[in-house]
Amino acid sequence: MKILNITSITELRGGDNQMYTIYNLLKDDKNITQYILCPENSVLAKMCEKENIKYFTYRKNAFKIINLIFAIIKICKDCKVDILHIHDSTALNAGLIAKKFLYNSINLIFSRKRNNPIKDKFLNKYKYSHKSIKKIICVSKAVEAVFYNIIKDRDRLITIYDAIDVKKFETKEHKNILHKEFNIPQETLIIGNIASLTNQKDIYTFIDTAKKVLQKNEKMIPIKFIVIGEGSLIDNLKSYSLKNNLSNDLIFAGYRSNVLDLLPEFNIFLITSITEGLPLSIYEAMACGVPIVATKAGGIPEVVIDAKTGFLAEIKDSNTLSDCVIKLINDPSLKEKFTNNALAAVKKNHDLNTLKKNYEKLYTDTMNDSSNDNNSMLRN
């Protein structure tokens, strides 16, 4: 079985990270040969070169879609590819066009991580309902739901939750990196978020929540708020923080490549997103023993069970979010309950071994279904 993974993304986003993880999980499987096709000079291309992964590139210039189409056709014919696994919408456009010039037996699978709405337009319905797409893989039921008004055949929708190396996070130690860098006293609690500074992540509500937590902190427990990440809203968010008199209480730490070392330093992981597929950072926090307070955005409630593995609040409800943070700060037994439940859940449902089995089954079932379809066509 030969699989060509395709992305048109130059930066390293969630979909490409997911692809890279799955590639490495299955690289020793004797029944599967994998390839990756990505833009030249992309972050993923550099990773593939460094790790000696079987990959191809195409030029992302004024003719990028044409270049991608021709690259798909050539690789499929040269390598006798069985499955096109496509990881973003632009690449899907190219894959569907390329499929017209390829053998009928090739299968097409599409993965989606985001739960932002798909516009109810003819072209979108045509694209996502295309008969060539055997399965649409979603990272949560919330992502599945965005297709309900777009495609009629919901049997093609399948949810495969992302996963992490739980042991790797479970054994991570508190290294005091943030405390030392920003001169934060050891007894000071850190309430943090790891997010791109975009509208989707709604860091404005994070700031509103921080202000209310400080107002409700009757025990005067020392607290600092930290946001790790970068994005186009950084200047606006800093201004909003200053306007709310949080310049001494809220730190924008910027992009960090060592998130694995920083996350265990959080005392609470505060997520204030408006939309989410289901971010890996939730699984990572659960494995690290960091309790979660989050909005009910996208697929988050599928993993963070309110009052069991964390606290949930409505989107933009900074008042409830701040109440939940205060409850966790004031009740160590509640924090222990949440972290124990969360660790058990992530071990059971979101470890890499589970992800590996799910994708092995997906690819095998896809090939078997295709074989049955071809036999049926021959009989008819």
C-alpha positions in Angstrom: 0.0 0.0 0.0 1.5 3.3 -1.1 0.3 6.6 0.3 1.1 10.1 -0.9 0.5 12.8 1.8 -0.1 16.2 0.2 -0.1 19.8 1.7 0.1 23.2 0.2 1.1 24.9 3.4 4.5 26.6 3.7 4.4 27.2 7.5 4.0 24.4 10.0 0.4 24.2 11.1 -1.7 21.6 12.9 -2.5 19.6 9.8 1.1 19.2 8.8 2.1 18.4 12.4 -0.6 15.7 12.3 0.7 14.3 9.0 4.3 14.2 10.3 3.2 12.4 13.4 1.2 9.8 11.4 4.1 9.3 9.0 6.5 8.5 11.8 4.0 6.2 13.5 3.6 4.1 10.4 7.1 4.3 8.9 8.2 0.8 10.1 5.0 -0.8 8.8 6.1 -3.3 6.2 2.7 -3.1 4.4 2.8 0.7 4.0 5.1 2.9 2.0 4.6 6.7 2.5 5.6 9.8 0.7 5.1 13.5 1.4 4.5 16.2 -1.2 4.9 19.8 0.1 6.1 23.3 -1.1 9.8 23.7 -1.6 11.4 25.8 1.2 8.5 24.9 3.5 9.0 24.1 7.2 7.9 20.6 6.5 10.3 20.1 3.6 13.2 21.1 5.9 12.0 18.6 8.5 11.7 15.8 5.9 15.2 16.5 4.7 16.6 16.4 8.2 14.8 13.2 9.1 15.6 11.5 5.8 11.8 11.1 5.0 10.7 10.2 1.5 9.4 13.5 0.2 8.8 15.6 -3.0 8.4 19.3 -3.4 6.8 21.6 -5.9 7.4 25.3 -6.6 4.8 27.6 -5.0 4.9 30.6 -7.4 2.3 32.3 -9.6 1.5 28.8 -11.1 1.4 27.0 -7.8 -1.8 25.2 -8.3 -0.7 23.9 -11.7 2.7 22.9 -10.4 1.0 21.0 -7.6 -1.4 19.2 -10.0 1.5 18.1 -12.3 3.5 17.0 -9.3 0.7 14.8 -8.0 0.2 13.2 -11.4 3.9 12.5 -11.9 4.4 11.0 -8.4 1.3 8.9 -8.6 2.4 7.4 -11.9 6.1 7.0 -11.0 5.5 5.5 -7.6 2.2 3.7 -8.3 0.4 5.4 -5.4 -2.8 3.8 -4.0 -4.0 6.5 -1.7 -3.9 10.3 -1.9 -4.1 11.7 1.7 -4.8 15.4 1.4 -4.3 17.7 4.4 -5.7 21.1 3.3 -8.4 22.7 1.2 -6.1 24.1 -1.5 -4.4 20.8 -1.9 -7.8 19.1 -2.2 -8.6 21.3 -5.2 -5.4 20.2 -6.9 -5.9 16.6 -5.9 -9.4 16.4 -7.4 -8.2 17.9 -10.7 -5.2 15.6 -10.8 -7.5 12.6 -10.1 -9.1 13.1 -13.5 -5.8 12.2 -15.2 -5.0 9.2 -13.0 -6.2 5.6 -12.8 -9.6 5.0 -11.3 -8.3 2.7 -8.6 -6.5 5.5 -6.7 -8.3 6.5 -3.5 -8.6 10.0 -2.1 -8.8 10.8 1.6 -9.1 14.4 3.1 -8.2 15.5 6.6 -9.6 18.5 8.3 -8.7 20.0 11.8 -10.6 23.3 11.8 -14.3 23.7 12.7 -14.8 27.1 11.1 -18.0 27.1 9.0 -17.8 26.1 5.3 -19.9 28.5 3.2 -23.0 26.9 1.8 -22.0 27.5 -1.9 -22.3 25.2 -4.9 -18.6 24.9 -5.4 -18.0 23.9 -1.8 -20.8 21.3 -2.0 -19.4 20.0 -5.3 -15.8 19.8 -3.9 -16.5 18.1 -0.6 -19.2 15.8 -2.0 -17.0 14.7 -4.9 -17.3 11.0 -5.5 -13.5 10.6 -5.5 -13.3 11.4 -1.8 -13.6 8.1 0.1 -13.3 9.5 3.6 -13.2 12.9 5.3 -11.2 12.5 8.5 -12.1 15.0 11.3 -10.3 15.6 14.6 -13.5 16.0 16.5 -17.3 15.6 16.2 -17.4 19.4 16.1 -15.4 19.4 12.9 -17.6 16.7 11.5 -20.6 18.9 12.1 -19.3 21.6 9.7 -19.9 19.2 6.8 -23.5 18.3 7.7 -25.1 21.0 5.4 -22.4 20.5 2.7 -22.5 16.8 2.0 -25.3 14.3 1.9 -23.3 11.1 2.4 -22.4 11.4 6.1 -21.0 7.8 6.1 -17.9 9.3 4.5 -17.3 11.3 7.7 -15.1 9.8 10.3 -13.6 11.2 13.5 -10.1 10.2 14.5 -8.9 12.1 17.5 -5.4 13.4 17.6 -2.9 11.9 20.1 0.4 12.6 21.8 3.2 10.6 23.4 1.6 10.6 26.8 4.7 9.2 28.6 6.8 11.9 27.2 4.6 14.6 28.7 3.8 12.7 31.9 7.4 12.6 32.9 8.1 16.2 32.1 9.5 18.2 35.1 8.9 21.7 36.2 12.1 23.5 35.1 11.3 27.0 36.4 12.2 28.5 33.0 9.4 31.1 32.9 9.9 31.9 36.6 13.6 32.6 36.1 13.3 34.4 32.7 10.6 36.8 33.9 11.8 37.0 37.5 8.7 35.5 38.9 8.9 34.4 42.6 8.6 30.7 43.1 5.4 31.0 45.2 3.6 32.8 42.3 1.1 30.8 40.3 1.2 30.9 36.5 -2.1 30.9 34.6 -1.2 30.5 31.0 -2.3 29.9 27.4 -0.4 28.7 24.3 -2.0 30.2 21.2 -1.6 32.1 18.0 -2.6 35.7 18.6 -5.6 35.6 16.2 -9.3 36.3 16.5 -10.0 32.6 16.8 -8.1 32.3 20.1 -9.9 35.4 21.6 -7.1 36.5 23.9 -9.2 39.6 24.6 -11.4 37.3 26.8 -8.2 35.9 28.4 -7.3 39.4 29.4 -10.9 40.1 30.7 -10.7 36.9 32.7 -7.3 37.8 34.1 -8.6 41.1 35.3 -11.6 39.5 37.0 -9.5 36.7 38.6 -7.3 39.4 40.3 -10.4 41.2 41.5 -11.9 38.0 43.0 -8.6 36.8 44.5 -9.7 37.5 48.1 -6.8 35.4 49.6 -4.3 37.6 47.7 -2.5 34.5 46.2 0.3 35.8 44.0 -0.6 35.2 40.3 0.9 35.9 36.9 -0.8 35.4 33.5 1.3 34.3 30.5 0.4 33.9 26.9 2.9 32.0 24.7 2.6 32.6 21.0 2.7 35.2 18.3 0.3 36.7 15.7 -1.1 39.7 14.0 -3.0 41.0 17.0 0.0 41.3 19.3 0.1 45.1 19.4 -3.7 45.4 19.9 -3.6 42.8 22.7 -0.8 44.6 24.5 -2.7 47.9 24.3 -5.8 46.2 25.6 -3.8 44.7 28.5 -2.4 48.1 29.3 -5.9 49.7 29.2 -7.0 47.1 31.8 -4.0 47.9 34.0 -2.5 44.4 33.6 1.0 45.5 32.4 2.5 44.1 35.6 0.4 41.0 35.7 0.2 39.7 32.1 3.2 38.6 30.1 3.3 38.1 26.3 6.1 35.6 26.0 6.1 35.3 22.2 6.8 32.2 20.1 8.7 29.4 21.9 10.1 26.2 20.5 10.4 24.6 23.9 6.7 24.4 24.8 7.1 20.9 26.2 9.4 22.3 28.9 7.2 25.3 29.6 3.8 23.7 29.9 4.5 21.9 33.2 5.2 25.3 34.8 1.5 26.3 34.3 -0.7 25.9 37.4 -3.8 26.4 35.2 -4.2 26.2 31.4 -6.8 28.9 30.5 -8.3 28.6 27.0 -10.6 31.3 25.8 -11.0 30.4 22.1 -14.1 31.1 20.0 -13.5 28.2 17.6 -11.4 25.1 17.8 -11.1 21.8 16.1 -9.4 20.2 19.0 -6.0 21.6 19.9 -3.2 19.2 20.8 -2.3 21.5 23.7 -5.3 20.2 25.6 -4.0 16.6 25.5 -0.5 17.9 26.4 -1.8 19.8 29.4 -3.8 16.8 30.6 -0.7 14.6 30.3 1.4 17.1 32.2 -1.1 17.3 35.1 -2.1 20.9 34.4 -5.8 21.5 35.1 -7.8 23.1 32.3 -10.4 25.9 32.3 -11.8 26.4 28.8 -14.6 27.8 26.7 -17.0 25.3 25.0 -15.4 26.0 21.6 -15.5 23.4 18.9 -14.4 20.0 20.0 -13.1 21.0 23.4 -16.2 19.6 25.3 -15.5 16.2 23.7 -12.3 15.9 25.8 -12.7 18.4 28.7 -15.7 17.1 30.6 -17.1 19.9 32.8 -16.4 19.4 36.6 -14.7 16.0 35.8 -11.6 16.6 33.7 -11.7 20.4 33.8 -14.0 23.4 33.9 -16.0 24.7 30.9 -17.7 28.0 30.3 -19.6 29.6 27.4 -17.6 31.5 24.8 -16.6 35.0 25.9 -18.0 34.3 29.4 -15.1 35.8 31.3 -17.1 35.9 34.5 -17.6 32.2 34.7 -14.1 31.5 33.5 -12.7 33.6 36.3 -14.9 31.9 38.9 -13.6 28.5 37.7 -10.0 29.7 38.0 -10.6 30.9 41.5 -12.2 27.6 42.5 -9.1 25.7 41.3 -6.7 28.1 43.0 -8.6 27.8 46.4 -9.2 24.0 46.3 -6.1 21.8 45.8 -8.3 18.6 46.1 -10.3 19.8 43.1 -7.2 20.3 41.1 -6.0 16.8 42.0 -9.4 15.3 41.0 -9.3 17.0 37.6 -5.7 16.1 36.8 -6.1 12.5 37.8 -9.2 12.1 35.7 -7.7 13.9 32.8 -4.5 11.8 32.8 -6.6 8.6 32.8 -8.7 9.9 29.9 -5.7 10.9 27.7 -3.9 7.6 28.4 -6.9 5.6 27.4 -8.1 7.6 24.3 -5.3 9.9 23.0 -2.0 8.0 23.2 0.0 7.5 20.0 -0.6 3.7 20.0 -4.4 4.4 19.6 -3.8 6.8 16.8 -1.5 4.3 15.0 -4.2 1.6 15.2 -6.9 4.0 14.0 -4.9 5.0 10.9 -3.8 1.4 10.1 -7.4 0.5 10.1 -8.5 3.5 8.0 -6.0 2.8 5.3 -6.7 -0.9 5.2 -10.4 -0.4 5.1 -10.1 2.2 2.3 -8.1 -0.3 0.2 -10.6 -3.1 0.9 -13.6 -0.9 0.1 -12.0 0.2 -3.1 -11.3 -3.4 -4.1 -14.9 -4.4 -3.4 -16.1 -1.4 -5.4 -13.9 -2.4 -8.4 -15.1 -6.1 -8.2 -18.7 -4.9 -8.1 -18.1 -2.7 -11.2 -16.6 -5.7 -13.0 -19.6 -7.9 -12.1 -22.0 -5.3 -13.4 
